[in-house]
Amino acid sequence: MKHIATLLVIGLPMASQGQEVSLTRIASPDTQIRVLGNRPALHNGTVAFEGYLGPLYAQGEVIATASADGLGGYQILVSVGDPRPDRPGSVFSAFGNPGIYNGKVLFYGRETAGFASTYMSDNGAPYELYSDGGIFDPFIGPSGVTSPSSPAGVSFRDNAGNDQLLGQRNDPFVCASGVFGLTSVAGFRIAPMSDHHIIWPTKVTSVEFDRAIVAYDISTDSLYCIVTQADTIPNFGGPFDFFYKSDTDGVLAAFIGYDQNIGFNQHEGVYIRDISGTGPITMIADKLTTSPSGGNFGNFVNVSIDGDLIIFEGCSGGNFGCDRYGIYGCFLDNGVPGKIFNIITSDDMIDGRPVIDLTINPRGQDGNQLAFDIRHDAQNASLYVATITPPNQAGCIPDTNGDGMLSPADFTAWIYAFNNALPECDQNGDGSCTPPDFTAWISNFNDGC
């Protein structure tokens, strides 16, 4: 049965910017399959994830899929104890987070203290061996499969089964003297891929700089830089010092970068640049940006992009910008960032449960949908899909009487909606009808449609 989440905002209300966010529960502590600490994947309306059937974490692990609309139940592709087709007599004892593309689910599996391999289930068919090597966090896309390989590089297998190692340690670097680095970038676990591009952060051994974000153009077989420490930080003018996570939709590259030496990382932020790496760098948010929940942003942890929607994970509020943790979105209009909005934060309660921690990854975003993990406490978590409707498709929210125009009559209609807890009352998009919706209605009315 479909379950649309009940979201209760218990902190500062989000000022509505016209977009709509709908949350659908896929798994939670009271569903057949439970989750904890997932990095789910989403494509074409199907979520692939690692879960478990037992009462305690990691008991009865499975790889499963579910519809992003919350309908149709689960399809369990493989469970602990199932046989491994490549190793007679061996059974699965553990899995890694899967990837999905057009119904093909790729996952890591192993037996306790045994060698790991990678397997694929094609649109629910029995799983088969994909690779003798264990790809722990595979990214599967239209051109093949990627994963981190060696500290500085990426392994890429195309759809014909050809393997390439890109940007490996000691390989000649592509945009300066020197070689690809000997040590890894902290947090580098996924190598995102669009139709024709793979992107990742890397370290460099060079006299010019030692960090960059590089891309590989599959169609031209070329490796090049998106951004390096020779580039300057927007709104600051000084050079980048560090790069963290990155993603691409094949048109734009999104990344997290900062200067560690100035103002306690105050220029840490989320940035975009065209995929050629030649255009201007545009800031989406940094530590001087006001969060829609109040206070400035603090640390930025993950970023993803698909089409006109950028989604990032981080914290905001308080002296160091980390009183709350959240997932935030920003729509682009011809490459120009719009206003940042909340998707969900730790100020919220969802389905009566607290939001303690959140996790996103580029595999979880498909267009305007995002599959993500919510931690409620040390032993309980949930998996949700957020569906985000852009402002130009969300309708005219302050037109509460539905006559197609904004007028003083909409105020009377909002009062009636408030007194009767009607859907038109919810003007700040938090899923509830509360006094802050009046302030949001004024803001929406003044913004117009």
Sequence and secondary structure as in RCSB ss.txt:
>XXXX:A:sequence
MKHIATLLVIGLPMASQGQEVSLTRIASPDTQIRVLGNRPALHNGTVAFEGYLGPLYAQGEVIATASADGLGGYQ
ILVSVGDPRPDRPGSVFSAFGNPGIYNGKVLFYGRETAGFASTYMSDNGAPYELYSDGGIFDPFIGPSGVTSPSS
PAGVSFRDNAGNDQLLGQRNDPFVCASGVFGLTSVAGFRIAPMSDHHIIWPTKVTSVEFDRAIVAYDISTDSLYC
IVTQADTIPNFGGPFDFFYKSDTDGVLAAFIGYDQNIGFNQHEGVYIRDISGTGPITMIADKLTTSPSGGNFGNF
VNVSIDGDLIIFEGCSGGNFGCDRYGIYGCFLDNGVPGKIFNIITSDDMIDGRPVIDLTINPRGQDGNQLAFDIR
HDAQNASLYVATITPPNQAGCIPDTNGDGMLSPADFTAWIYAFNNALPECDQNGDGSCTPPDFTAWISNFNDGC
>XXXX:A:secstr
   B  EEE SS     S EEEEEEEE TTSSSB SS   EEETTEEEEEEE SSSTTTTEEEEEEETTS S EE
EEEETT B TTSTT B  EE   EEETTEEEEEEE TTS EEEEEEETTS  EEEESS  SS EEETTEEEEEET
TTEEEEEETTS EEEES TTSB SSSSSEE SS  TT     B SSEEEEEEEEE SS SEEEEEEETTTTEEEE
EEETTSB TTT SB  EEEEEEE SSEEEEEEE TTSTTTTT EEEEEETTS S  EEEEETTSB TTSSBEEEE
EEEEEETTEEEEEEEE TTTT SEEEEEEEEEETTEEEEEEEEEETTEEETTEE  EEE  GGGEETTEEEEEEE
EETTEEEEEEEEEE GGGS  TT TT SSS  THHHHHHHHHHHTT GGG  SSSSS  THHHHHHHHHHHH  
